[in-house]
Amino acid sequence: MEELGRQLASKWDKTAALLSHPRIAPHIPPTRLLTEANLRSMLAAHGMVVVKPVKGAGGHGVIKVTKSGSGYAYTYYTKKKHFASFGEMYRSLDRMRKGRRYLIQKGIRLATIQGRPVDYRVKHVKENGAWQIRAIVGRWAKPGLFVTNLCRGGQLLSGSEGIRRSFSAAAVAGKKQKMRELTRLGTEVLETRFPGLGQLGFDFGIDQRGKLWIFEVNTRPQ
């Protein structure tokens, strides 16, 4: 029987736990809590970051922030706003978050299909005391959006189709095997830190060079 298990809302707590493992840490984009100083230094280092609520799902509140030349911009769903200065951009962002805690993650340039980003969800569930990988699916962003969530118009593909169409048929087996390996390892780490988990959804991205990244792990995967 499938076990619902413990819920963990904080993306920060789960990310910190995964970063503690030397084989998983290289697959987690640099992540910090959102402060003005952290955002300034992350943008200086990476040029593009994603800002998202510490608690939240469905792509809600996820904002892409970019620095180019002397200007700054952020994209929320299909709306893009441009700013002449960092201070002006940060004040606007700060108003949007309404006092909620956010985190900043280095932006990853995902592999695409027809110019639209694709990422992956691996569903791992505990049945009769044993963990099983139930599904590996691809999520293809709606035209014009950078978030791939199905509730935001993203399109469901099989994991194999997503990898084949954004890379090649030859890449499918290896990428899926790596996702399985990181999912099992990540589950061990999370279960040790937070006993009582029953189901997990690992969100993976593959960048344009073919490297696998773990963006977040959900304890209530849809």
Backbone as a chain_set.jsonl record, in Angstrom:
{"seq": "MEELGRQLASKWDKTAALLSHPRIAPHIPPTRLLTEANLRSMLAAHGMVVVKPVKGAGGHGVIKVTKSGSGYAYTYYTKKKHFASFGEMYRSLDRMRKGRRYLIQKGIRLATIQGRPVDYRVKHVKENGAWQIRAIVGRWAKPGLFVTNLCRGGQLLSGSEGIRRSFSAAAVAGKKQKMRELTRLGTEVLETRFPGLGQLGFDFGIDQRGKLWIFEVNTRPQ", "coords": {"N": [[0.83, -1.187, 0.0], [0.465, 2.257, -0.774], [2.16, 4.848, 0.924], [1.227, 7.839, 2.433], [2.604, 9.633, 4.158], [4.976, 11.91, 5.739], [4.771, 15.495, 5.465], [6.701, 18.104, 4.055], [7.202, 21.387, 3.906], [9.173, 23.329, 3.5], [11.386, 24.433, 1.122], [13.951, 25.242, 1.507], [14.927, 23.81, 3.768], [14.929, 21.197, 2.749], [16.687, 21.448, 0.583], [19.057, 22.164, 1.916], [19.558, 19.803, 3.331], [20.066, 17.975, 1.205], [22.333, 19.144, 0.095], [24.23, 18.408, 1.896], [25.259, 15.995, 1.147], [27.987, 14.568, -0.502], [27.848, 13.45, -3.102], [25.499, 14.341, -4.15], [25.431, 17.091, -3.894], [26.917, 18.438, -6.051], [24.982, 18.493, -8.001], [23.084, 20.315, -7.363], [21.811, 23.483, -7.926], [23.626, 26.492, -7.047], [22.322, 27.929, -4.134], [20.618, 30.302, -2.16], [19.177, 32.07, 0.658], [16.807, 34.679, 0.04], [18.066, 37.845, 0.16], [18.825, 41.329, -0.058], [21.593, 41.72, -0.397], [22.455, 39.089, -0.995], [21.092, 38.607, -3.404], [22.203, 40.537, -5.065], [24.92, 39.668, -5.165], [24.627, 37.064, -6.209], [23.538, 37.603, -8.736], [25.646, 39.014, -9.846], [27.498, 36.978, -10.001], [26.255, 34.989, -11.595], [24.514, 36.067, -13.541], [21.915, 35.289, -14.317], [19.192, 34.38, -12.339], [16.846, 32.38, -10.44], [14.102, 33.184, -8.515], [12.248, 32.075, -5.803], [9.368, 31.168, -3.74], [10.009, 30.037, -0.394], [8.157, 28.305, 0.637], [5.775, 26.738, -1.298], [4.035, 25.783, -4.337], [3.491, 24.454, -7.692], [4.672, 26.281, -9.386], [3.984, 28.766, -8.583], [4.619, 32.136, -7.895], [7.217, 32.059, -8.845], [10.035, 33.637, -10.108], [12.047, 34.907, -12.697], [15.168, 36.429, -12.719], [17.301, 38.755, -14.265], [20.515, 40.085, -15.194], [21.824, 42.448, -17.325], [24.273, 44.05, -19.086], [24.121, 47.298, -17.922], [21.664, 47.164, -16.88], [18.66, 45.679, -15.34], [16.288, 42.996, -15.156], [13.124, 41.394, -14.607], [11.155, 38.417, -14.939], [7.888, 37.353, -14.687], [5.731, 34.817, -15.01], [4.324, 35.658, -18.018], [5.003, 38.261, -18.024], [7.384, 40.801, -18.367], [9.616, 42.921, -16.721], [11.602, 45.827, -16.865], [14.478, 47.445, -15.456], [16.45, 50.268, -14.514], [18.252, 50.31, -12.459], [19.772, 48.276, -9.848], [18.707, 48.673, -7.276], [16.142, 49.731, -7.762], [14.946, 47.575, -9.085], [15.084, 45.631, -7.044], [13.443, 46.712, -5.043], [10.938, 46.605, -6.278], [10.65, 43.841, -6.571], [10.675, 43.1, -3.908], [8.281, 44.19, -3.011], [6.518, 42.532, -4.341], [6.825, 40.074, -3.067], [5.616, 40.288, -0.635], [6.458, 40.089, 2.083], [6.964, 37.37, 2.432], [9.168, 34.516, 2.85], [11.756, 33.963, 0.57], [13.782, 32.082, -1.764], [16.898, 32.114, -3.573], [18.065, 30.837, -6.598], [20.685, 29.755, -8.663], [20.248, 30.448, -12.078], [19.449, 28.019, -14.478], [20.263, 27.162, -17.743], [18.125, 25.537, -19.503], [17.926, 22.536, -21.508], [16.108, 22.476, -24.562], [13.004, 21.99, -26.393], [12.035, 22.797, -29.513], [12.714, 25.405, -28.802], [11.471, 25.744, -26.347], [11.7, 25.326, -22.84], [12.369, 22.196, -21.144], [11.685, 20.094, -18.394], [11.922, 17.623, -15.715], [10.041, 15.245, -13.775], [10.484, 12.994, -11.218], [8.777, 10.487, -9.7], [8.714, 9.104, -6.556], [7.718, 6.594, -4.495], [6.673, 5.13, -1.37], [5.917, 1.849, -0.76], [4.426, -0.594, 1.118], [6.604, -0.43, 2.851], [8.821, -0.297, 1.157], [10.72, 1.629, -1.153], [9.688, 2.765, -4.372], [10.291, 3.639, -7.759], [7.95, 5.341, -9.421], [7.317, 6.824, -11.708], [8.806, 8.561, -14.497], [8.598, 11.57, -15.814], [8.424, 14.021, -18.446], [8.185, 17.599, -18.585], [6.99, 20.084, -20.549], [7.466, 23.396, -21.291], [4.867, 25.821, -21.725], [4.461, 27.804, -24.687], [6.326, 30.815, -24.502], [6.562, 30.852, -21.731], [8.726, 30.31, -18.862], [8.454, 28.607, -16.778], [7.559, 25.196, -16.211], [5.386, 23.968, -15.183], [2.461, 21.908, -15.095], [0.049, 22.972, -14.306], [0.343, 25.493, -15.19], [0.022, 25.411, -17.851], [1.933, 23.779, -18.983], [3.153, 20.957, -20.9], [2.706, 17.465, -20.8], [5.123, 14.935, -21.243], [6.589, 11.73, -21.985], [9.414, 10.791, -19.978], [11.439, 9.712, -21.548], [10.808, 10.653, -24.11], [11.12, 13.411, -23.798], [13.902, 13.626, -23.318], [14.938, 12.458, -25.639], [13.992, 14.211, -27.645], [15.141, 16.629, -26.903], [17.8, 16.094, -26.743], [19.113, 13.329, -27.75], [18.279, 10.067, -29.03], [20.187, 8.31, -28.147], [20.972, 9.34, -25.736], [19.051, 8.791, -23.866], [18.867, 6.424, -22.097], [21.095, 6.661, -20.337], [20.708, 9.2, -19.092], [18.252, 8.819, -17.798], [18.955, 6.771, -16.054], [20.788, 8.087, -14.409], [19.083, 9.948, -13.208], [17.469, 8.19, -11.732], [19.366, 7.126, -9.97], [20.221, 9.437, -8.513], [17.774, 10.104, -7.388], [17.248, 7.923, -5.69], [19.413, 8.096, -3.93], [19.041, 10.697, -2.931], [16.608, 10.336, -1.643], [17.323, 8.609, 0.421], [18.958, 10.335, 1.949], [17.112, 12.371, 2.659], [15.19, 10.902, 4.04], [16.623, 9.997, 6.218], [17.156, 12.404, 7.489], [14.596, 13.478, 7.819], [12.498, 11.608, 9.167], [9.78, 9.381, 8.276], [8.773, 10.007, 5.791], [6.728, 9.446, 2.87], [6.174, 9.761, 0.18], [7.779, 11.207, -2.644], [8.583, 13.805, -4.924], [10.917, 14.359, -7.243], [12.336, 17.091, -8.819], [13.924, 17.537, -11.773], [16.326, 19.098, -13.933], [17.862, 19.306, -17.148], [20.72, 20.722, -18.324], [21.873, 22.762, -21.146], [24.272, 21.678, -21.826], [24.04, 19.121, -21.072], [24.209, 18.414, -18.4], [22.866, 17.172, -15.347], [20.524, 18.516, -13.057], [19.158, 19.019, -9.774], [16.297, 20.629, -8.928], [14.302, 20.938, -6.96], [12.598, 19.165, -4.293], [9.548, 17.646, -3.793], [7.179, 16.907, -1.233], [4.625, 16.354, -1.607], [3.859, 15.31, -4.217], [2.316, 16.077, -7.345]], "CA": [[0.0, 0.0, 0.0], [1.221, 3.513, -0.855], [2.127, 5.594, 2.176], [1.234, 9.288, 2.205], [3.817, 10.07, 4.845], [5.218, 13.249, 6.278], [4.846, 16.621, 4.53], [7.746, 19.082, 4.375], [6.938, 22.5, 2.99], [10.301, 24.249, 3.279], [12.37, 24.071, 0.085], [15.275, 25.541, 2.058], [15.34, 22.686, 4.626], [15.217, 20.017, 1.91], [17.902, 21.743, -0.186], [20.202, 22.102, 2.841], [19.82, 18.378, 3.607], [20.676, 17.366, 0.015], [23.679, 19.714, -0.079], [25.16, 17.784, 2.847], [25.778, 14.744, 0.588], [28.984, 14.951, -1.518], [27.519, 13.019, -4.478], [24.308, 15.064, -4.615], [25.674, 18.542, -3.879], [27.279, 19.026, -7.354], [23.803, 18.542, -8.889], [22.135, 21.302, -6.846], [22.279, 24.823, -8.291], [23.893, 27.341, -5.892], [21.049, 28.38, -3.57], [20.711, 31.105, -0.939], [17.94, 32.774, 1.025], [16.745, 35.985, -0.615], [18.283, 39.138, 0.808], [19.306, 42.256, -1.072], [23.025, 41.452, -0.635], [22.585, 37.788, -1.666], [20.627, 38.72, -4.792], [23.206, 41.32, -5.788], [26.124, 38.863, -5.431], [24.26, 35.941, -7.093], [23.406, 38.133, -10.106], [27.001, 39.341, -10.318], [28.196, 35.72, -10.296], [25.583, 34.088, -12.556], [23.806, 36.789, -14.606], [20.495, 34.918, -14.306], [18.802, 33.567, -11.18], [15.418, 32.155, -10.254], [13.706, 33.518, -7.152], [10.985, 31.369, -5.566], [8.996, 31.114, -2.329], [10.516, 28.896, 0.376], [7.013, 27.38, 0.677], [4.896, 26.999, -2.439], [4.066, 24.733, -5.367], [2.798, 24.779, -8.936], [5.305, 27.389, -10.108], [3.426, 30.026, -8.107], [5.592, 33.051, -7.299], [8.58, 31.849, -9.358], [10.419, 34.818, -10.896], [13.396, 34.847, -13.28], [15.79, 37.753, -12.628], [18.504, 38.782, -15.104], [21.344, 41.29, -15.244], [22.477, 42.543, -18.629], [24.883, 45.38, -19.191], [23.934, 48.058, -16.683], [20.257, 47.058, -16.495], [18.126, 44.476, -14.694], [14.905, 42.696, -15.552], [12.594, 40.124, -14.101], [10.033, 37.839, -15.684], [6.922, 36.615, -13.861], [4.865, 34.254, -16.06], [4.675, 36.23, -19.33], [5.304, 39.693, -17.876], [8.799, 41.132, -18.141], [9.799, 44.321, -16.32], [12.995, 46.28, -16.975], [14.85, 48.454, -14.465], [17.753, 50.873, -14.783], [19.183, 50.074, -11.352], [19.514, 47.128, -8.984], [17.836, 49.096, -6.165], [14.768, 49.866, -8.278], [14.461, 46.214, -9.336], [14.906, 44.918, -5.774], [12.26, 47.26, -4.343], [9.752, 46.066, -6.951], [10.605, 42.421, -6.213], [10.369, 43.04, -2.485], [6.83, 44.44, -2.874], [5.785, 41.354, -4.844], [6.874, 38.894, -2.19], [4.693, 40.545, 0.49], [6.974, 39.635, 3.379], [7.22, 35.918, 2.499], [10.564, 34.119, 2.653], [12.06, 33.452, -0.772], [15.178, 31.719, -1.963], [17.478, 32.438, -4.888], [18.803, 29.708, -7.148], [21.338, 30.054, -9.937], [19.42, 30.076, -13.226], [20.034, 26.976, -15.338], [19.738, 27.246, -19.119], [17.668, 24.173, -19.773], [17.766, 22.025, -22.869], [14.772, 22.856, -25.034], [12.387, 21.377, -27.583], [11.46, 23.924, -30.277], [12.958, 26.649, -28.079], [10.748, 25.8, -25.068], [12.401, 24.479, -21.875], [11.741, 20.956, -20.673], [12.301, 19.515, -17.201], [11.478, 16.248, -15.43], [9.601, 14.898, -12.422], [10.598, 11.561, -10.874], [7.918, 10.215, -8.545], [9.253, 8.003, -5.746], [6.724, 6.339, -3.439], [6.962, 4.017, -0.477], [4.814, 0.893, -0.731], [4.742, -1.719, 2.013], [7.929, -0.262, 3.453], [9.92, -0.239, 0.177], [10.592, 2.732, -2.119], [9.587, 2.397, -5.795], [10.169, 4.751, -8.711], [6.661, 5.128, -10.071], [7.237, 7.45, -13.042], [9.73, 9.64, -14.884], [7.883, 12.287, -16.874], [8.938, 15.317, -18.877], [7.205, 18.689, -18.602], [7.442, 20.978, -21.613], [6.851, 24.697, -21.001], [3.957, 26.47, -22.662], [5.193, 28.864, -25.403], [6.394, 32.112, -23.825], [6.795, 30.718, -20.29], [9.939, 29.576, -18.492], [8.076, 27.536, -15.843], [7.03, 24.067, -16.987], [4.312, 23.314, -14.42], [1.275, 21.554, -15.884], [-1.037, 23.9, -13.959], [0.623, 26.755, -15.911], [-0.079, 25.145, -19.29], [2.986, 22.88, -19.458], [2.662, 19.755, -21.587], [3.317, 16.242, -20.283], [5.758, 14.002, -22.187], [7.321, 10.709, -21.226], [10.794, 11.21, -19.754], [12.238, 9.293, -22.711], [10.532, 11.541, -25.248], [11.736, 14.7, -23.493], [15.358, 13.518, -23.507], [15.209, 12.176, -27.059], [13.722, 15.384, -28.486], [16.017, 17.765, -26.556], [19.182, 15.621, -26.964], [19.135, 12.288, -28.796], [17.826, 8.754, -28.539], [21.32, 7.658, -27.487], [21.158, 9.916, -24.393], [17.909, 8.473, -22.99], [19.11, 5.432, -21.033], [22.053, 7.185, -19.368], [20.114, 10.308, -18.317], [17.231, 8.272, -16.89], [19.664, 6.01, -15.024], [21.352, 9.079, -13.478], [17.951, 10.472, -12.423], [17.084, 7.15, -10.752], [20.439, 7.023, -8.975], [20.154, 10.615, -7.648], [16.511, 10.029, -6.65], [17.405, 6.949, -4.584], [20.378, 8.666, -2.995], [18.38, 11.84, -2.297], [15.577, 9.823, -0.739], [18.032, 8.118, 1.623], [19.389, 11.5, 2.732], [15.94, 13.052, 3.21], [14.508, 10.03, 5.0], [17.445, 9.995, 7.431], [17.003, 13.716, 8.142], [13.179, 13.736, 8.126], [11.843, 10.292, 9.162], [8.326, 9.335, 8.097], [8.35, 10.383, 4.443], [6.077, 8.346, 2.157], [6.249, 9.973, -1.271], [8.633, 12.334, -3.013], [8.681, 14.151, -6.342], [12.192, 15.041, -7.518], [12.286, 17.902, -10.033], [15.234, 17.582, -12.421], [16.511, 19.765, -15.21], [19.109, 18.97, -17.844], [21.104, 21.968, -18.992], [22.164, 22.623, -22.577], [25.479, 20.861, -21.993], [23.722, 17.736, -20.708], [24.369, 18.14, -16.965], [21.622, 17.003, -14.593], [20.371, 19.353, -11.858], [17.952, 18.834, -8.953], [15.792, 21.953, -8.561], [13.642, 20.835, -5.662], [11.943, 17.886, -4.011], [8.242, 17.852, -3.203], [6.658, 15.781, -0.434], [3.229, 16.143, -2.0], [3.949, 15.453, -5.681], [1.04, 15.946, -8.082]], "C": [[0.879, 1.257, 0.0], [1.057, 4.281, 0.453], [2.196, 7.087, 1.879], [2.433, 9.932, 2.884], [3.855, 11.544, 5.192], [5.284, 14.3, 5.173], [5.934, 17.581, 4.998], [7.612, 20.236, 3.402], [8.192, 23.278, 2.611], [11.303, 23.732, 2.249], [13.787, 24.262, 0.635], [15.784, 24.364, 2.893], [15.733, 21.465, 3.79], [16.502, 20.224, 1.111], [19.143, 21.618, 0.7], [20.566, 20.651, 3.148], [20.538, 17.728, 2.421], [22.097, 17.869, -0.215], [24.707, 19.072, 0.841], [25.787, 16.506, 2.282], [26.738, 15.05, -0.57], [28.659, 14.507, -2.939], [26.302, 13.758, -5.04], [24.598, 16.552, -4.787], [26.063, 19.133, -5.248], [26.099, 19.157, -8.316], [22.744, 19.526, -8.378], [22.631, 22.689, -7.229], [22.598, 25.621, -7.017], [22.598, 28.01, -5.428], [21.302, 29.179, -2.299], [19.341, 31.666, -0.584], [17.985, 34.162, 0.402], [16.977, 37.117, 0.389], [18.812, 40.041, -0.296], [20.772, 41.951, -1.429], [23.223, 40.133, -1.381], [22.166, 37.87, -3.129], [21.664, 39.48, -5.629], [24.418, 40.445, -6.15], [25.822, 37.669, -6.345], [24.118, 36.42, -8.54], [24.772, 38.49, -10.686], [27.727, 38.075, -10.739], [27.585, 34.974, -11.484], [24.832, 34.793, -13.687], [22.317, 36.507, -14.67], [20.244, 34.055, -13.083], [17.292, 33.364, -11.205], [15.126, 32.393, -8.778], [12.366, 32.838, -6.91], [10.669, 31.28, -4.08], [9.596, 29.879, -1.651], [9.407, 27.846, 0.508], [6.086, 27.723, -0.476], [5.053, 25.918, -3.481], [3.415, 25.256, -6.633], [3.401, 25.937, -9.711], [4.811, 28.745, -9.65], [4.529, 30.874, -7.469], [7.004, 32.895, -7.808], [8.918, 32.962, -10.362], [11.844, 34.628, -11.417], [13.971, 36.265, -13.28], [17.09, 37.731, -13.431], [19.206, 40.138, -15.0], [21.962, 41.322, -16.631], [22.992, 43.956, -18.81], [24.71, 46.099, -17.865], [22.517, 47.885, -16.138], [19.889, 45.723, -15.86], [16.711, 44.25, -15.201], [14.429, 41.492, -14.77], [11.359, 39.717, -14.883], [9.175, 37.042, -14.717], [5.819, 36.144, -14.794], [5.243, 34.896, -17.394], [5.077, 37.699, -19.226], [6.781, 39.918, -17.587], [8.91, 42.611, -17.805], [11.277, 44.658, -16.359], [13.262, 47.409, -15.982], [16.253, 48.979, -14.782], [18.759, 50.537, -13.689], [18.786, 48.84, -10.55], [18.517, 47.497, -7.88], [16.379, 49.17, -6.572], [14.155, 48.469, -8.498], [14.17, 45.494, -8.016], [13.671, 45.421, -5.023], [10.969, 46.719, -4.949], [9.541, 44.593, -6.583], [10.157, 42.248, -4.763], [8.875, 43.27, -2.239], [6.031, 43.21, -3.285], [5.761, 40.205, -3.849], [6.065, 39.054, -0.911], [5.176, 39.93, 1.81], [7.263, 38.146, 3.497], [8.7, 35.627, 2.28], [10.725, 33.522, 1.252], [13.49, 32.934, -0.781], [15.587, 32.041, -3.395], [18.257, 31.219, -5.349], [19.444, 30.171, -8.459], [20.423, 29.593, -11.076], [20.149, 29.065, -14.098], [19.418, 27.112, -16.732], [19.408, 25.837, -19.585], [17.722, 23.823, -21.255], [16.312, 22.256, -23.285], [14.298, 21.934, -26.151], [11.675, 22.524, -28.279], [11.578, 25.233, -29.491], [12.257, 26.776, -26.729], [11.403, 24.843, -24.07], [11.612, 23.239, -21.475], [12.46, 20.538, -19.393], [11.575, 18.224, -16.849], [11.041, 16.098, -13.986], [9.749, 13.382, -12.26], [9.779, 11.345, -9.608], [8.397, 8.951, -7.84], [8.289, 7.774, -4.592], [7.11, 5.106, -2.623], [5.729, 3.12, -0.431], [5.238, -0.299, 0.096], [6.186, -1.654, 2.512], [9.095, -0.162, 2.477], [9.664, 0.889, -0.828], [10.596, 2.207, -3.553], [9.564, 3.666, -6.642], [8.936, 4.472, -9.563], [6.623, 5.691, -11.487], [8.391, 8.427, -13.229], [9.057, 10.348, -16.057], [8.591, 13.588, -17.208], [7.815, 16.342, -18.832], [7.747, 19.777, -19.514], [6.708, 22.302, -21.464], [5.926, 25.153, -22.126], [4.748, 27.56, -23.405], [5.157, 30.177, -24.62], [6.639, 32.037, -22.328], [8.129, 30.023, -20.033], [9.635, 28.515, -17.447], [7.356, 26.438, -16.633], [5.801, 23.439, -16.342], [3.071, 23.086, -15.267], [0.123, 22.501, -15.576], [-0.824, 25.276, -14.592], [0.629, 26.502, -17.422], [1.042, 24.293, -19.86], [2.396, 21.601, -20.025], [3.431, 18.537, -21.077], [3.885, 15.406, -21.433], [6.288, 12.845, -21.352], [8.743, 11.249, -21.029], [11.664, 10.896, -20.962], [12.053, 10.236, -23.89], [11.192, 12.905, -25.032], [13.234, 14.678, -23.77], [15.7, 13.315, -24.987], [15.058, 13.441, -27.906], [14.613, 16.585, -28.144], [17.495, 17.396, -26.705], [19.215, 14.616, -28.108], [18.632, 10.993, -28.176], [18.933, 8.069, -27.745], [21.496, 8.14, -26.045], [20.133, 9.397, -23.379], [18.282, 7.567, -21.817], [20.015, 5.991, -19.938], [21.469, 8.279, -18.487], [19.069, 9.766, -17.332], [17.882, 7.484, -15.749], [20.231, 6.956, -13.964], [20.243, 9.683, -12.605], [17.536, 9.473, -11.349], [18.097, 7.091, -9.602], [20.368, 8.201, -7.988], [18.867, 10.627, -6.816], [16.652, 9.085, -5.454], [18.328, 7.495, -3.501], [19.745, 9.821, -2.211], [17.323, 11.401, -1.303], [16.209, 9.309, 0.554], [18.409, 9.274, 2.542], [18.19, 12.148, 3.429], [15.243, 12.213, 4.275], [15.291, 9.951, 6.317], [17.218, 11.281, 8.218], [15.567, 13.958, 8.617], [12.415, 12.407, 8.104], [10.332, 10.407, 8.937], [7.838, 9.762, 6.73], [7.734, 9.182, 3.735], [6.065, 8.509, 0.656], [7.02, 11.25, -1.56], [8.571, 12.545, -4.522], [9.957, 14.944, -6.554], [12.064, 15.796, -8.839], [13.7, 18.083, -10.582], [15.192, 18.491, -13.642], [17.786, 19.237, -15.834], [19.509, 20.226, -18.605], [21.548, 21.688, -20.428], [23.439, 21.831, -22.85], [25.245, 19.406, -21.597], [23.881, 17.404, -19.234], [23.008, 18.112, -16.272], [21.64, 17.864, -13.334], [19.104, 18.949, -11.1], [17.505, 20.225, -8.519], [15.112, 21.944, -7.202], [13.026, 19.453, -5.518], [10.631, 18.197, -3.292], [7.805, 16.641, -2.394], [5.184, 15.543, -0.713], [3.164, 16.221, -3.514], [2.601, 15.225, -6.352], [1.156, 14.854, -9.13]], "O": [[1.902, 1.313, 0.683], [-0.036, 4.354, 1.015], [3.092, 7.552, 1.174], [3.183, 10.684, 2.262], [2.909, 12.299, 4.968], [5.788, 14.035, 4.081], [6.071, 17.839, 6.194], [7.876, 20.083, 2.209], [8.267, 23.829, 1.513], [11.98, 22.727, 2.471], [14.707, 23.53, 0.268], [16.937, 23.958, 2.749], [16.723, 20.792, 4.073], [17.309, 19.304, 0.971], [20.152, 21.042, 0.292], [21.746, 20.307, 3.217], [21.515, 17.006, 2.615], [22.962, 17.118, -0.665], [25.911, 19.175, 0.604], [26.738, 15.981, 2.86], [26.347, 15.721, -1.525], [29.14, 15.117, -3.893], [26.097, 13.797, -6.253], [24.082, 17.195, -5.701], [25.595, 20.219, -5.588], [26.198, 19.848, -9.329], [21.632, 19.565, -8.904], [23.761, 23.047, -6.895], [21.916, 25.45, -6.007], [21.867, 28.587, -6.234], [22.108, 28.779, -1.459], [18.451, 31.727, -1.432], [19.055, 34.752, 0.251], [16.202, 37.317, 1.324], [19.204, 39.557, -1.358], [21.142, 41.927, -2.602], [24.051, 40.049, -2.288], [22.807, 37.274, -3.995], [21.958, 39.101, -6.762], [24.888, 40.468, -7.287], [26.66, 37.296, -7.166], [24.532, 35.722, -9.467], [25.02, 38.292, -11.876], [28.482, 38.081, -11.712], [28.31, 34.392, -12.291], [24.54, 34.163, -14.703], [21.535, 37.384, -15.035], [20.988, 33.112, -12.817], [16.562, 34.077, -11.894], [15.817, 31.87, -7.904], [11.442, 32.994, -7.708], [11.575, 31.312, -3.247], [9.682, 28.81, -2.256], [9.678, 26.645, 0.493], [5.659, 28.869, -0.615], [6.065, 25.218, -3.52], [2.858, 26.353, -6.653], [2.751, 26.516, -10.582], [5.163, 29.767, -10.239], [5.277, 30.397, -6.616], [7.919, 33.524, -7.274], [8.19, 33.193, -11.328], [12.738, 34.236, -10.667], [13.337, 37.193, -13.782], [17.889, 36.805, -13.299], [18.587, 41.173, -14.756], [22.557, 40.338, -17.07], [22.245, 44.928, -18.701], [25.098, 45.588, -16.814], [22.197, 48.393, -15.063], [20.677, 44.778, -15.84], [16.026, 45.184, -15.618], [15.229, 40.669, -14.323], [10.625, 40.552, -15.412], [9.67, 36.164, -14.012], [5.055, 36.956, -15.316], [6.365, 34.706, -17.865], [5.449, 38.314, -20.225], [7.353, 39.307, -16.684], [8.367, 43.458, -18.515], [12.111, 43.86, -15.933], [12.384, 48.224, -15.703], [17.12, 48.241, -15.25], [19.964, 50.483, -13.939], [17.632, 48.413, -10.566], [17.598, 46.733, -7.584], [15.491, 48.736, -5.838], [13.002, 48.22, -8.144], [13.143, 44.829, -7.879], [12.938, 44.627, -4.433], [10.02, 46.41, -4.228], [8.42, 44.156, -6.32], [9.364, 41.363, -4.442], [8.276, 42.632, -1.373], [5.014, 42.879, -2.676], [4.791, 39.449, -3.791], [5.848, 38.086, -0.183], [4.397, 39.33, 2.551], [7.75, 37.691, 4.532], [9.401, 36.389, 1.613], [9.93, 32.687, 0.818], [14.303, 33.292, 0.071], [14.757, 32.213, -4.288], [19.021, 30.635, -4.581], [18.827, 30.881, -9.253], [19.889, 28.484, -11.041], [21.326, 29.24, -14.417], [18.197, 27.171, -16.875], [20.275, 25.065, -19.996], [17.586, 24.681, -22.127], [15.406, 22.233, -22.452], [15.079, 21.206, -26.762], [10.8, 23.158, -27.689], [10.669, 26.063, -29.507], [12.416, 27.782, -26.038], [11.641, 23.68, -24.397], [10.381, 23.227, -21.466], [13.686, 20.612, -19.308], [10.708, 17.776, -17.6], [11.591, 16.734, -13.086], [9.219, 12.599, -13.049], [10.055, 11.948, -8.571], [8.477, 7.877, -8.438], [8.068, 8.68, -3.789], [7.768, 4.185, -3.107], [4.632, 3.574, -0.103], [6.259, -0.934, -0.17], [6.888, -2.663, 2.587], [10.236, 0.034, 2.897], [8.54, 1.079, -1.293], [11.386, 1.333, -3.91], [8.905, 4.645, -6.293], [8.887, 3.503, -10.321], [5.981, 5.12, -12.368], [8.884, 9.032, -12.278], [8.957, 9.797, -17.153], [9.267, 14.18, -16.367], [6.645, 16.007, -19.015], [8.825, 20.322, -19.28], [5.478, 22.343, -21.503], [6.174, 24.904, -23.306], [5.625, 28.183, -22.807], [4.105, 30.599, -24.139], [6.902, 33.065, -21.704], [8.608, 29.25, -20.862], [10.445, 27.613, -17.233], [6.639, 26.716, -17.594], [5.232, 22.489, -16.88], [2.672, 23.945, -16.053], [-0.686, 22.808, -16.451], [-1.71, 26.128, -14.538], [1.182, 27.297, -18.182], [1.113, 24.093, -21.073], [1.282, 21.208, -19.677], [4.653, 18.576, -20.939], [3.228, 15.195, -22.452], [6.422, 12.972, -20.135], [9.216, 12.065, -21.82], [12.513, 11.696, -21.357], [13.011, 10.579, -24.583], [11.753, 13.484, -25.962], [13.772, 15.6, -24.384], [16.631, 13.924, -25.512], [15.885, 13.715, -28.775], [14.823, 17.46, -28.984], [18.348, 18.279, -26.785], [19.328, 14.987, -29.276], [18.57, 10.851, -26.955], [18.663, 7.338, -26.791], [22.093, 7.443, -25.224], [20.324, 9.546, -22.172], [18.035, 7.918, -20.664], [19.738, 5.819, -18.751], [21.7, 8.294, -17.278], [19.007, 10.198, -16.181], [17.411, 7.527, -14.612], [20.165, 6.668, -12.769], [20.439, 9.902, -11.41], [17.283, 9.847, -10.204], [17.73, 7.016, -8.43], [20.444, 8.0, -6.776], [18.864, 11.099, -5.679], [16.227, 9.408, -4.345], [18.052, 7.369, -2.308], [19.891, 9.913, -0.992], [17.156, 12.014, -0.249], [15.691, 9.547, 1.645], [18.209, 9.208, 3.755], [18.236, 12.438, 4.624], [14.768, 12.737, 5.282], [14.702, 9.85, 7.393], [17.102, 11.262, 9.443], [15.341, 14.559, 9.668], [11.747, 12.108, 7.115], [9.696, 11.379, 9.342], [6.632, 9.875, 6.51], [8.148, 8.043, 3.955], [5.96, 7.525, -0.077], [6.929, 12.235, -0.828], [8.513, 11.589, -5.295], [10.067, 16.081, -6.094], [11.721, 15.204, -9.863], [14.557, 18.697, -9.945], [14.159, 18.633, -14.295], [18.686, 18.774, -15.132], [18.747, 20.735, -19.426], [21.593, 20.539, -20.868], [23.661, 21.367, -23.969], [26.124, 18.56, -21.759], [23.711, 16.25, -18.839], [22.123, 18.914, -16.569], [22.649, 17.93, -12.631], [18.1, 18.583, -11.71], [18.24, 20.925, -7.823], [15.326, 22.843, -6.389], [12.941, 18.681, -6.474], [10.615, 18.927, -2.301], [8.021, 15.498, -2.798], [4.568, 14.648, -0.135], [2.491, 17.098, -4.056], [1.848, 14.321, -5.989], [0.195, 14.588, -9.853]]}, "num_chains": 1, "name": "protein.A"}
